[in-house]
């Protein structure tokens, strides 16, 4: 099982994946397991990479590129992959990982500038 090195963030990512998969089973949305897997991979990659950063500017570049990639993925899924609950979970993961590095406060939404979902 993949890990970011932070058990709390790992649990948040696994919860998001589980919620997306459960929704897919119950409601048959326009996204697939591959779309879920891509979303989760983007989040793991983001967290792993942000933990390697040394500068806030570098970290904010990662935030931007990750959010833009998630926007594109959600657009390919007709906006159905990332809805309100998923948006909140994703924002929490992105914000918390950056906060762990001291780049922002835990209540500062660093995703909002680029987020379309």
N, C-alpha and C positions, 0 to 999 in steps of 0.2 A: 504494500500500500504506500502511495506517495506521501511525503511529508514536507512541510515547510520548515520544520525544526521548531515550530511553536505549536504545542498541542492544542491550545485554545483556538487558534486560527484554523488549524486542521479540522477541528470539530465543527467550526462555523462553515467551512467549505463542504464538509461531508453532509452536514444538515441541509445546505442549499441543494446539493445534488440529490439527496433523498427526496426533498420536497418537490423538485422538478420532475423526478421520475414518478413519484406518486401521482402528481397532477396529470402526467402524460398517460398513465394507465387509466385513470378515472374519466378523463375528458377528451382524449384523442385530439390534442391540439395540432397545429401545423408544424411543430418541431419534432425532431427525432432524437434517438439516443446519441447519435453522433453530434448533434448540436449541443446537447447537454455536456457531453464529454469535452467538446471544444471550449465551452464556457468555463468548465472546471479547470481545464488545462491552462487557460489564460490566467485564471486567478492564482493557481499554484505558481506559475512562472512569474507573475507579478510579485508575489510575496517573497519568493526565493531571491529574485533579483533586487528587490528593494532592501532586503537585509544585507546585500553586498555594497550598497551605496555609501558614500562618504559625505556627499553634499546634498542639500535640499533641492537645488536646481536639477540635479541628476534624478532625484527621486520624483520630482514633479513631472519630469519628462516621461518617466515610467507610468505615472498615474495617467497622464494624457494619452499615451499610446495604448495603454490597456483599455481605458474607457472608450476610445475611438474604435478599437477592435471589437469590444462588446457591443457598441452601437451598430457596427456593420453586421455582426452576427445576428443581433436581434432584428435588424431590417430584413435579413435573408429569411427570417422565420416569421415574416409579416407582423412583427411586433409582439408576438405571442410568447416568446421564450422568457423575456424579462418583464414581468408585470409588477404591480405595487409591492407585493411581499418579497419577490426576488430582488427588486431594486434596493429595498431596505437592507436585505442581507448582503448584497454585493457591496453597497456603500459602506456597511459596517466593516467588512473584511478589508477593503481598500484603506479606509480611514484608520483602522486599528493597526494595520501593518506599518503604515507611515508614522503613526503616533508612537509605536514601539521604538522607532528610530529617532524620535524626538523632533520630527519635522512639523508637527501640527498638534493641536489639542484634540482630544477624543470626540469633542462635539463640533468640530470644524469640518464641514462637508467639502472636502477637496475634490470631489468628483463632479460637483454641480456645473462647473464652467463648461465641461465637455459632454456631459451626459444628456442623451436624447431619450433614454428609456425611463 
